[in-house]
Amino acid sequence: MKSGLQRRLLLLLLAPLSLFALVSIYFDYEAAGNAALQQDQQLRRLAPLLADSVLAPGRTADDSPVMLLAPPVEEFIKARTGFAGYRVSDADGRFLAGDAWISMVVPTTREPEFHSMEENGVTYRVVVQRVRTAAGELILQLADGSDARQQWVRSVFFKVLLPNLILVLAAALAVNWAVTRALRPLLALKDAVERRSPRDLSAIDPQSTPSEVRPLVASLNRLFALVNDQAESQRRFVADAAHQLRTPLAGLQAQVEAWAQAAMAPAAGRQLTLSADKIMALRSATRRASQLANQLLALSRADASHMAGQPVHRVDLKDLCESVLALHLDAAAAKGIDLGLEVRFAQVSGHEWLLRELLGNLVDNAVKYTAPGGTVTIRCGRVEGQSQAFLEVEDDGPGIPAAERARVLERFYRVPGTGGEGNGLGLAIADEIARAHRALLTLEAAGSRDGVACGLRVRLVMRSPA
């Protein structure tokens, strides 16, 4: 983490510094080019004056011509003592006067020509021209060792590259120091998370971290809470499943073992005859175990923390009610219960299979606990004046006392004195599914008989999609 941020910060610092250095080099080069152009123009202007400085030929062809340097030429050379000079040669390039160290270049035309030469580590800019003078046709050369284009590399190194290099090194040291100190709380947070036990999902104190990483800490705490809730739900589910399945499975095993021993007895001849009552008891036990296993599986799948990240779809409540009604008609008819439907068009956003499970549990409970000849009604529609829809199951059975309505939503809780073979999971599953949909599940009396509340109305209210 630390090295990654250091590399990024150094890159972010080096990139603009390098850009500034390149821009500075470009402008320095342009300035050097302008100075060199001015220097060439100055040499071009001085070349005719150097020709005028030749007053007469020498006594012989090998003698130097008589010369008197023009004041501008003389001032130019004096101003650059050691870095300027001139040379006068005859038409064939033979040295006649001036500085012999200036290398001879024979021009091809009478126009001024420029070239560069190096002498004793100094680069000279030289103008050479073939001209007619008082001493005849001569080749004149004027050299200047202050060529800006030849000196600009040294200037760039000392004025741009070296200061920027020092600045980058200083920045690297400063960034290393600053990042080390700034990342100390973040590195401490990393170490604290790494040292945690896999079972330790407690929240991290956001006040002990820098403000910039508090959103990250808040996200980690939310993740820890979700994982902890899911792990706790799984542990609770496993414990509940083991506890609830132990009794019916133990009863089945004991009954089958007893029958097996009876069949293996010598007097039975390895055959066993079962009465109808025993077979019905066995069927009832297996049905209860199967129903319990299915309800435990539904409860696990409906876990609100598990369903939080699952995609939702539009669900037509009218179609849902009609399909669930068809599944429970036979059971209702067997008890002489009037299972009815009062539905209006309504849609919600949710998980259709979960809402089907919820409604199925409510209808199953209503049919199971309503006395023969009773009435069970399934309803759905939109809430008047609100962007909400409802799903409702009402029966005229014994109902649930007001003091018990909160507890019946707990897993495996049954109202004392309740008959039947329920497992106490139907309403718990409905409540879990309601929480997964962020919906409101309410239980209330459906009516009253002789001033006493009776029946039960279970109502689920959800937000309708736009």
Kinemage of the C-alpha trace (Angstrom):
@kinemage 1
@onewidth
@group {chain A} dominant
@subgroup {mainchain}
@vectorlist {calphas} color= white
{ca met a 1} P 0.000 0.000 0.000
{ca lys a 2} L 2.713 2.413 1.026
{ca ser a 3} L 4.977 1.746 -1.953
{ca gly a 4} L 2.018 1.974 -4.330
{ca leu a 5} L 1.019 5.421 -3.057
{ca gln a 6} L 4.631 6.543 -3.059
{ca arg a 7} L 5.027 5.529 -6.694
{ca arg a 8} L 1.833 7.333 -7.618
{ca leu a 9} L 2.778 10.511 -5.785
{ca leu a 10} L 6.280 10.496 -7.265
{ca leu a 11} L 4.828 9.960 -10.727
{ca leu a 12} L 2.344 12.777 -10.220
{ca leu a 13} L 5.168 15.060 -9.101
{ca leu a 14} L 7.663 13.987 -11.754
{ca ala a 15} L 5.226 14.275 -14.646
{ca pro a 16} L 4.543 18.031 -14.266
{ca leu a 17} L 8.171 18.734 -13.358
{ca ser a 18} L 9.308 16.926 -16.501
{ca leu a 19} L 6.741 18.821 -18.549
{ca phe a 20} L 7.934 22.117 -17.110
{ca ala a 21} L 11.533 21.135 -17.871
{ca leu a 22} L 10.670 20.311 -21.493
{ca val a 23} L 8.822 23.603 -21.898
{ca ser a 24} L 11.753 25.461 -20.373
{ca ile a 25} L 14.191 23.643 -22.680
{ca tyr a 26} L 12.042 24.530 -25.685
{ca phe a 27} L 11.965 28.220 -24.785
{ca asp a 28} L 15.704 28.199 -24.001
{ca tyr a 29} L 16.387 26.627 -27.385
{ca glu a 30} L 14.186 29.200 -29.105
{ca ala a 31} L 16.032 31.966 -27.267
{ca ala a 32} L 19.378 30.411 -28.257
{ca gly a 33} L 18.219 30.187 -31.875
{ca asn a 34} L 17.230 33.853 -31.869
{ca ala a 35} L 20.582 34.828 -30.337
{ca ala a 36} L 22.413 32.716 -32.937
{ca leu a 37} L 20.418 34.321 -35.737
{ca gln a 38} L 21.351 37.750 -34.420
{ca gln a 39} L 24.972 36.609 -34.205
{ca asp a 40} L 24.930 35.453 -37.852
{ca gln a 41} L 23.437 38.787 -38.885
{ca gln a 42} L 26.160 40.613 -36.937
{ca leu a 43} L 28.896 38.539 -38.617
{ca arg a 44} L 27.279 39.189 -42.007
{ca arg a 45} L 27.347 42.966 -41.310
{ca leu a 46} L 30.995 42.898 -40.162
{ca ala a 47} L 32.280 40.900 -43.163
{ca pro a 48} L 32.189 43.908 -45.588
{ca leu a 49} L 33.861 46.086 -42.916
{ca leu a 50} L 36.643 43.504 -42.637
{ca ala a 51} L 37.072 43.759 -46.424
{ca asp a 52} L 37.290 47.545 -46.142
{ca ser a 53} L 40.020 47.078 -43.554
{ca val a 54} L 42.408 45.880 -46.342
{ca leu a 55} L 44.082 49.083 -47.560
{ca ala a 56} L 46.774 47.864 -49.960
{ca pro a 57} L 48.617 44.734 -51.103
{ca gly a 58} L 51.902 43.660 -49.567
{ca arg a 59} L 55.256 44.338 -51.165
{ca thr a 60} L 55.354 40.873 -52.594
{ca ala a 61} L 52.728 38.268 -53.302
{ca asp a 62} L 53.728 36.416 -50.110
{ca asp a 63} L 53.581 39.485 -47.839
{ca ser a 64} L 50.588 40.367 -45.712
{ca pro a 65} L 48.401 43.119 -47.105
{ca val a 66} L 48.377 46.501 -45.453
{ca met a 67} L 45.425 46.529 -43.032
{ca leu a 68} L 43.740 48.847 -40.564
{ca leu a 69} L 40.825 47.169 -38.804
{ca ala a 70} L 37.616 49.105 -39.005
{ca pro a 71} L 36.524 50.304 -35.527
{ca pro a 72} L 33.407 48.036 -35.405
{ca val a 73} L 35.527 44.977 -36.252
{ca glu a 74} L 38.179 45.964 -33.735
{ca glu a 75} L 35.578 46.506 -30.986
{ca phe a 76} L 33.944 43.156 -31.840
{ca ile a 77} L 37.233 41.281 -31.417
{ca lys a 78} L 38.268 43.149 -28.269
{ca ala a 79} L 34.889 42.490 -26.660
{ca arg a 80} L 35.427 38.753 -27.212
{ca thr a 81} L 39.123 38.469 -26.427
{ca gly a 82} L 40.099 34.839 -26.742
{ca phe a 83} L 36.764 33.945 -28.352
{ca ala a 84} L 36.917 35.892 -31.624
{ca gly a 85} L 39.359 36.331 -34.526
{ca tyr a 86} L 39.734 36.874 -38.250
{ca arg a 87} L 41.717 35.407 -41.107
{ca val a 88} L 42.728 36.832 -44.475
{ca ser a 89} L 43.706 34.375 -47.204
{ca asp a 90} L 44.500 34.746 -50.866
{ca ala a 91} L 42.219 33.404 -53.560
{ca asp a 92} L 43.823 29.963 -53.270
{ca gly a 93} L 43.307 29.806 -49.460
{ca arg a 94} L 46.920 30.562 -48.458
{ca phe a 95} L 47.133 32.382 -45.086
{ca leu a 96} L 48.116 36.048 -45.345
{ca ala a 97} L 47.040 37.776 -42.099
{ca gly a 98} L 44.983 37.393 -38.902
{ca asp a 99} L 44.656 34.224 -36.841
{ca ala a 100} L 46.106 31.091 -38.401
{ca trp a 101} L 44.122 28.771 -36.061
{ca ile a 102} L 40.957 29.529 -37.984
{ca ser a 103} L 40.603 26.589 -40.327
{ca met a 104} L 40.465 27.461 -43.995
{ca val a 105} L 37.218 27.000 -45.878
{ca val a 106} L 37.194 27.937 -49.581
{ca pro a 107} L 33.789 29.403 -50.470
{ca thr a 108} L 32.159 28.295 -53.699
{ca thr a 109} L 30.314 31.585 -54.314
{ca arg a 110} L 30.760 35.247 -53.483
{ca glu a 111} L 27.859 35.126 -51.003
{ca pro a 112} L 28.639 34.904 -47.266
{ca glu a 113} L 28.756 31.341 -45.998
{ca phe a 114} L 28.515 30.142 -42.398
{ca his a 115} L 30.047 27.115 -40.790
{ca ser a 116} L 31.116 25.938 -37.324
{ca met a 117} L 34.499 24.801 -36.100
{ca glu a 118} L 35.963 23.658 -32.793
{ca glu a 119} L 39.261 24.872 -31.384
{ca asn a 120} L 40.596 24.103 -27.893
{ca gly a 121} L 37.169 22.976 -26.712
{ca val a 122} L 35.422 26.105 -27.983
{ca thr a 123} L 32.911 25.950 -30.804
{ca tyr a 124} L 33.177 28.940 -33.164
{ca arg a 125} L 30.669 30.303 -35.600
{ca val a 126} L 32.589 31.443 -38.739
{ca val a 127} L 31.458 33.561 -41.675
{ca val a 128} L 33.561 33.201 -44.854
{ca gln a 129} L 33.284 35.294 -48.032
{ca arg a 130} L 35.288 35.772 -51.241
{ca val a 131} L 35.539 39.544 -51.947
{ca arg a 132} L 37.502 41.982 -54.111
{ca thr a 133} L 39.620 44.354 -52.005
{ca ala a 134} L 42.342 46.948 -52.530
{ca ala a 135} L 44.817 44.042 -52.417
{ca gly a 136} L 42.909 42.014 -55.001
{ca glu a 137} L 40.612 39.026 -54.573
{ca leu a 138} L 40.852 37.656 -51.018
{ca ile a 139} L 39.032 35.198 -48.792
{ca leu a 140} L 37.987 36.769 -45.479
{ca gln a 141} L 36.878 34.859 -42.387
{ca leu a 142} L 35.492 36.212 -39.106
{ca ala a 143} L 35.019 33.812 -36.163
{ca asp a 144} L 32.924 34.195 -32.989
{ca gly a 145} L 33.162 31.672 -30.131
{ca ser a 146} L 30.050 32.880 -28.278
{ca asp a 147} L 27.535 30.944 -30.451
{ca ala a 148} L 24.389 30.713 -28.349
{ca arg a 149} L 23.279 27.508 -30.052
{ca gln a 150} L 26.500 25.808 -29.093
{ca gln a 151} L 26.271 26.993 -25.474
{ca trp a 152} L 22.599 26.310 -24.879
{ca val a 153} L 23.167 22.688 -23.748
{ca arg a 154} L 25.317 23.844 -20.847
{ca ser a 155} L 22.812 26.573 -20.085
{ca val a 156} L 19.932 24.090 -20.067
{ca phe a 157} L 21.836 21.714 -17.815
{ca phe a 158} L 22.644 24.346 -15.207
{ca lys a 159} L 19.446 26.380 -15.462
{ca val a 160} L 16.828 23.659 -16.004
{ca leu a 161} L 17.910 20.049 -15.620
{ca leu a 162} L 20.097 20.394 -12.544
{ca pro a 163} L 17.595 22.499 -10.519
{ca asn a 164} L 14.750 20.199 -11.516
{ca leu a 165} L 16.797 17.114 -10.632
{ca ile a 166} L 17.538 18.573 -7.207
{ca leu a 167} L 13.860 19.455 -6.843
{ca val a 168} L 12.789 15.913 -7.776
{ca leu a 169} L 15.208 14.371 -5.290
{ca ala a 170} L 14.020 16.743 -2.580
{ca ala a 171} L 10.400 15.964 -3.509
{ca ala a 172} L 11.101 12.217 -3.333
{ca leu a 173} L 12.524 12.583 0.172
{ca ala a 174} L 9.636 14.827 1.215
{ca val a 175} L 7.035 12.470 -0.262
{ca asn a 176} L 8.641 9.461 1.437
{ca trp a 177} L 8.573 11.255 4.783
{ca ala a 178} L 5.062 12.650 4.301
{ca val a 179} L 3.564 9.406 3.008
{ca thr a 180} L 5.137 7.407 5.835
{ca arg a 181} L 3.566 9.705 8.418
{ca ala a 182} L 0.257 10.150 6.576
{ca leu a 183} L -0.238 6.421 5.986
{ca arg a 184} L 0.594 5.392 9.536
{ca pro a 185} L -3.084 5.288 10.649
{ca leu a 186} L -4.060 3.473 7.446
{ca leu a 187} L -1.294 0.920 7.878
{ca ala a 188} L -2.364 0.467 11.495
{ca leu a 189} L -5.912 -0.170 10.263
{ca lys a 190} L -4.601 -2.740 7.769
{ca asp a 191} L -2.605 -4.504 10.483
{ca ala a 192} L -5.605 -4.498 12.830
{ca val a 193} L -7.812 -6.107 10.175
{ca glu a 194} L -5.133 -8.677 9.290
{ca arg a 195} L -4.667 -9.656 12.946
{ca arg a 196} L -8.381 -10.302 13.419
{ca ser a 197} L -9.723 -13.759 13.976
{ca pro a 198} L -12.097 -15.019 11.246
{ca arg a 199} L -14.808 -15.061 13.927
{ca asp a 200} L -14.167 -11.476 15.013
{ca leu a 201} L -16.645 -9.369 13.016
{ca ser a 202} L -16.955 -6.518 15.485
{ca ala a 203} L -17.145 -2.985 14.091
{ca ile a 204} L -14.037 -0.833 13.675
{ca asp a 205} L -14.021 2.477 15.529
{ca pro a 206} L -14.241 5.115 12.769
{ca gln a 207} L -12.973 7.853 15.110
{ca ser a 208} L -9.556 6.165 15.244
{ca thr a 209} L -9.065 6.515 11.476
{ca pro a 210} L -8.404 9.556 9.252
{ca ser a 211} L -11.500 11.325 7.935
{ca glu a 212} L -10.561 10.405 4.337
{ca val a 213} L -10.900 6.670 5.026
{ca arg a 214} L -13.932 6.828 7.321
{ca pro a 215} L -16.285 6.045 4.393
{ca leu a 216} L -14.185 2.925 3.778
{ca val a 217} L -14.364 2.003 7.472
{ca ala a 218} L -18.141 2.560 7.423
{ca ser a 219} L -18.423 0.261 4.399
{ca leu a 220} L -16.284 -2.365 6.143
{ca asn a 221} L -18.463 -2.137 9.242
{ca arg a 222} L -21.584 -2.623 7.117
{ca leu a 223} L -19.959 -5.619 5.462
{ca phe a 224} L -18.963 -7.050 8.850
{ca ala a 225} L -22.537 -6.573 10.076
{ca leu a 226} L -23.993 -8.320 7.013
{ca val a 227} L -21.556 -11.224 7.285
{ca asn a 228} L -22.162 -11.465 11.023
{ca asp a 229} L -25.951 -11.478 10.524
{ca gln a 230} L -25.663 -14.117 7.842
{ca ala a 231} L -23.357 -16.271 9.963
{ca glu a 232} L -25.642 -15.864 12.969
{ca ser a 233} L -28.650 -16.770 10.819
{ca gln a 234} L -26.893 -19.889 9.583
{ca arg a 235} L -25.900 -20.898 13.100
{ca arg a 236} L -29.452 -20.314 14.326
{ca phe a 237} L -30.885 -22.244 11.389
{ca val a 238} L -28.590 -25.227 11.953
{ca ala a 239} L -29.396 -25.250 15.690
{ca asp a 240} L -33.137 -24.944 15.064
{ca ala a 241} L -33.114 -27.599 12.354
{ca ala a 242} L -31.172 -30.029 14.527
{ca his a 243} L -33.473 -29.400 17.483
{ca gln a 244} L -36.749 -29.666 15.591
{ca leu a 245} L -35.847 -32.600 13.378
{ca arg a 246} L -34.464 -34.636 16.267
{ca thr a 247} L -37.900 -35.452 17.756
{ca pro a 248} L -39.818 -36.678 14.653
{ca leu a 249} L -36.783 -38.497 13.271
{ca ala a 250} L -36.083 -40.144 16.637
{ca gly a 251} L -39.730 -41.229 16.835
{ca leu a 252} L -39.642 -42.641 13.310
{ca gln a 253} L -36.394 -44.469 14.015
{ca ala a 254} L -37.701 -45.949 17.289
{ca gln a 255} L -40.924 -47.108 15.656
{ca val a 256} L -39.151 -48.652 12.650
{ca glu a 257} L -36.576 -50.315 14.943
{ca ala a 258} L -39.364 -51.828 17.046
{ca trp a 259} L -41.090 -53.161 13.945
{ca ala a 260} L -37.815 -54.548 12.628
{ca gln a 261} L -37.141 -56.410 15.875
{ca ala a 262} L -40.683 -57.761 15.886
{ca ala a 263} L -40.291 -58.953 12.294
{ca met a 264} L -36.971 -60.659 13.110
{ca ala a 265} L -38.440 -62.569 16.069
{ca pro a 266} L -38.574 -66.376 15.441
{ca ala a 267} L -42.314 -66.508 16.071
{ca ala a 268} L -42.988 -63.883 13.380
{ca gly a 269} L -41.245 -65.850 10.650
{ca arg a 270} L -39.549 -62.672 9.343
{ca gln a 271} L -42.969 -61.183 8.582
{ca leu a 272} L -44.859 -58.386 10.270
{ca thr a 273} L -48.499 -57.368 10.016
{ca leu a 274} L -49.286 -53.685 10.742
{ca ser a 275} L -52.665 -52.325 11.659
{ca ala a 276} L -54.202 -49.348 9.839
{ca asp a 277} L -53.677 -47.164 12.919
{ca lys a 278} L -49.922 -47.819 12.924
{ca ile a 279} L -49.639 -47.101 9.196
{ca met a 280} L -51.565 -43.831 9.607
{ca ala a 281} L -49.342 -42.855 12.524
{ca leu a 282} L -46.263 -43.579 10.418
{ca arg a 283} L -47.646 -41.520 7.543
{ca ser a 284} L -48.437 -38.646 9.892
{ca ala a 285} L -44.909 -38.700 11.331
{ca thr a 286} L -43.263 -38.779 7.900
{ca arg a 287} L -45.503 -35.977 6.649
{ca arg a 288} L -44.619 -33.848 9.659
{ca ala a 289} L -40.884 -34.479 9.165
{ca ser a 290} L -41.187 -33.671 5.452
{ca gln a 291} L -43.179 -30.510 6.141
{ca leu a 292} L -40.673 -29.413 8.786
{ca ala a 293} L -37.733 -29.984 6.431
{ca asn a 294} L -39.476 -27.996 3.675
{ca gln a 295} L -40.305 -25.146 6.034
{ca leu a 296} L -36.742 -25.010 7.371
{ca leu a 297} L -35.448 -24.868 3.812
{ca ala a 298} L -37.910 -22.078 2.965
{ca leu a 299} L -36.885 -20.188 6.110
{ca ser a 300} L -33.222 -20.437 5.127
{ca arg a 301} L -33.900 -19.263 1.554
{ca ala a 302} L -36.035 -16.358 2.793
{ca asp a 303} L -33.329 -14.962 5.066
{ca ala a 304} L -33.493 -11.154 4.714
{ca ser a 305} L -29.716 -10.643 4.834
{ca his a 306} L -29.231 -13.240 2.090
{ca met a 307} L -31.876 -11.722 -0.214
{ca ala a 308} L -30.713 -8.096 0.170
{ca gly a 309} L -28.534 -8.167 -2.939
{ca gln a 310} L -30.790 -10.291 -5.167
{ca pro a 311} L -32.503 -8.651 -8.188
{ca val a 312} L -36.251 -8.024 -7.939
{ca his a 313} L -38.979 -8.265 -10.579
{ca arg a 314} L -42.563 -7.114 -11.057
{ca val a 315} L -45.026 -9.516 -9.440
{ca asp a 316} L -48.724 -9.583 -10.330
{ca leu a 317} L -50.521 -10.140 -7.002
{ca lys a 318} L -53.820 -11.102 -8.670
{ca asp a 319} L -52.210 -13.959 -10.615
{ca leu a 320} L -50.320 -14.982 -7.476
{ca cys a 321} L -53.510 -15.215 -5.391
{ca glu a 322} L -55.326 -17.217 -8.050
{ca ser a 323} L -52.502 -19.752 -8.355
{ca val a 324} L -52.201 -20.218 -4.554
{ca leu a 325} L -55.984 -20.596 -4.253
{ca ala a 326} L -55.941 -23.499 -6.746
{ca leu a 327} L -53.278 -25.297 -4.675
{ca his a 328} L -55.369 -25.240 -1.456
{ca leu a 329} L -58.869 -25.889 -2.797
{ca asp a 330} L -58.728 -29.638 -2.128
{ca ala a 331} L -57.580 -29.217 1.493
{ca ala a 332} L -60.280 -26.582 2.109
{ca ala a 333} L -62.980 -28.731 0.483
{ca ala a 334} L -61.993 -31.735 2.639
{ca lys a 335} L -62.857 -29.676 5.776
{ca gly a 336} L -65.880 -27.987 4.233
{ca ile a 337} L -64.177 -24.586 4.384
{ca asp a 338} L -65.299 -21.847 2.017
{ca leu a 339} L -61.998 -20.685 0.432
{ca gly a 340} L -62.760 -17.459 -1.447
{ca leu a 341} L -60.994 -14.818 -3.482
{ca glu a 342} L -61.419 -11.004 -3.513
{ca val a 343} L -58.728 -9.609 -5.770
{ca arg a 344} L -58.039 -6.468 -7.722
{ca phe a 345} L -55.146 -5.763 -10.058
{ca ala a 346} L -51.952 -4.802 -8.226
{ca gln a 347} L -48.239 -5.166 -8.851
{ca val a 348} L -45.230 -5.004 -6.570
{ca ser a 349} L -41.469 -5.299 -6.961
{ca gly a 350} L -40.124 -8.415 -5.302
{ca his a 351} L -39.299 -12.090 -5.532
{ca glu a 352} L -42.297 -14.011 -6.858
{ca trp a 353} L -41.265 -17.388 -5.414
{ca leu a 354} L -40.844 -15.859 -1.950
{ca leu a 355} L -44.225 -14.100 -2.062
{ca arg a 356} L -45.768 -17.373 -3.232
{ca glu a 357} L -44.190 -19.105 -0.217
{ca leu a 358} L -45.492 -16.386 2.109
{ca leu a 359} L -49.066 -16.555 0.787
{ca gly a 360} L -49.003 -20.350 0.749
{ca asn a 361} L -48.002 -20.460 4.431
{ca leu a 362} L -50.719 -17.989 5.400
{ca val a 363} L -53.425 -19.892 3.517
{ca asp a 364} L -52.161 -23.237 4.871
{ca asn a 365} L -52.315 -21.905 8.445
{ca ala a 366} L -55.774 -20.442 7.898
{ca val a 367} L -57.173 -23.699 6.463
{ca lys a 368} L -55.455 -25.785 9.155
{ca tyr a 369} L -56.740 -23.826 12.162
{ca thr a 370} L -60.199 -22.837 10.890
{ca ala a 371} L -62.981 -25.083 12.085
{ca pro a 372} L -64.914 -27.176 9.511
{ca gly a 373} L -67.546 -25.079 7.773
{ca gly a 374} L -65.575 -21.865 8.280
{ca thr a 375} L -64.478 -19.243 5.806
{ca val a 376} L -61.025 -18.234 4.497
{ca thr a 377} L -60.640 -15.270 2.112
{ca ile a 378} L -57.603 -14.246 0.051
{ca arg a 379} L -57.421 -10.561 -0.953
{ca cys a 380} L -55.089 -8.261 -2.855
{ca gly a 381} L -55.229 -4.778 -4.363
{ca arg a 382} L -53.898 -1.249 -4.061
{ca val a 383} L -54.102 0.813 -0.879
{ca glu a 384} L -56.481 3.728 -1.391
{ca gly a 385} L -54.696 7.043 -1.998
{ca gln a 386} L -51.203 5.540 -1.634
{ca ser a 387} L -48.577 4.052 -3.925
{ca gln a 388} L -48.773 0.771 -2.040
{ca ala a 389} L -50.307 -2.658 -2.597
{ca phe a 390} L -51.539 -5.203 -0.078
{ca leu a 391} L -51.811 -8.965 0.202
{ca glu a 392} L -54.198 -10.340 2.816
{ca val a 393} L -55.533 -13.633 4.216
{ca glu a 394} L -58.519 -13.564 6.563
{ca asp a 395} L -60.214 -16.437 8.392
{ca asp a 396} L -62.957 -16.834 11.006
{ca gly a 397} L -61.024 -19.324 13.104
{ca pro a 398} L -60.026 -19.009 16.774
{ca gly a 399} L -57.618 -16.182 16.056
{ca ile a 400} L -54.551 -15.206 18.085
{ca pro a 401} L -54.747 -13.240 21.350
{ca ala a 402} L -53.328 -9.724 21.079
{ca ala a 403} L -50.662 -10.515 23.684
{ca glu a 404} L -49.379 -13.428 21.592
{ca arg a 405} L -49.298 -11.799 18.134
{ca ala a 406} L -45.697 -10.572 18.427
{ca arg a 407} L -44.430 -13.915 19.718
{ca val a 408} L -46.062 -16.055 17.009
{ca leu a 409} L -43.654 -14.447 14.526
{ca glu a 410} L -40.778 -16.116 16.379
{ca arg a 411} L -39.472 -19.423 15.081
{ca phe a 412} L -41.041 -22.583 16.524
{ca tyr a 413} L -43.346 -20.673 18.848
{ca arg a 414} L -46.931 -21.918 19.113
{ca val a 415} L -49.725 -20.382 21.149
{ca pro a 416} L -50.286 -22.544 24.252
{ca gly a 417} L -53.274 -24.821 23.840
{ca thr a 418} L -53.165 -24.753 20.045
{ca gly a 419} L -54.149 -28.068 18.489
{ca gly a 420} L -52.926 -29.591 15.254
{ca glu a 421} L -49.496 -30.703 14.177
{ca gly a 422} L -47.933 -27.374 13.245
{ca asn a 423} L -44.247 -26.594 13.703
{ca gly a 424} L -44.547 -22.907 14.557
{ca leu a 425} L -42.736 -21.842 11.376
{ca gly a 426} L -45.474 -20.603 9.028
{ca leu a 427} L -45.747 -17.063 10.397
{ca ala a 428} L -42.003 -16.881 11.072
{ca ile a 429} L -41.360 -17.606 7.378
{ca ala a 430} L -43.933 -14.955 6.403
{ca asp a 431} L -42.232 -12.397 8.666
{ca glu a 432} L -38.779 -13.210 7.237
{ca ile a 433} L -40.067 -12.806 3.681
{ca ala a 434} L -41.735 -9.503 4.624
{ca arg a 435} L -38.441 -8.185 6.005
{ca ala a 436} L -36.622 -9.326 2.855
{ca his a 437} L -39.074 -7.153 0.866
{ca arg a 438} L -38.943 -4.282 3.399
{ca ala a 439} L -42.705 -4.682 3.756
{ca leu a 440} L -45.019 -4.367 6.748
{ca leu a 441} L -46.644 -7.558 8.057
{ca thr a 442} L -49.497 -7.033 10.553
{ca leu a 443} L -51.749 -9.431 12.473
{ca glu a 444} L -55.150 -8.346 13.763
{ca ala a 445} L -58.491 -9.799 14.701
{ca ala a 446} L -60.834 -10.350 11.751
{ca gly a 447} L -64.014 -9.642 13.742
{ca ser a 448} L -65.747 -10.225 17.046
{ca arg a 449} L -68.268 -12.711 18.398
{ca asp a 450} L -70.257 -11.880 21.527
{ca gly a 451} L -67.885 -9.002 22.190
{ca val a 452} L -64.822 -11.254 21.948
{ca ala a 453} L -62.310 -10.860 19.132
{ca cys a 454} L -62.155 -13.818 16.805
{ca gly a 455} L -60.641 -14.791 13.510
{ca leu a 456} L -57.330 -13.562 12.154
{ca arg a 457} L -56.410 -11.139 9.383
{ca val a 458} L -52.780 -11.223 8.233
{ca arg a 459} L -51.930 -8.262 5.973
{ca leu a 460} L -48.757 -7.517 4.005
{ca val a 461} L -48.303 -3.965 2.676
{ca met a 462} L -45.638 -3.309 0.038
{ca arg a 463} L -44.627 -0.377 -2.140
{ca ser a 464} L -45.920 -0.564 -5.712
{ca pro a 465} L -43.480 0.034 -8.608
{ca ala a 466} L -43.744 3.378 -10.395
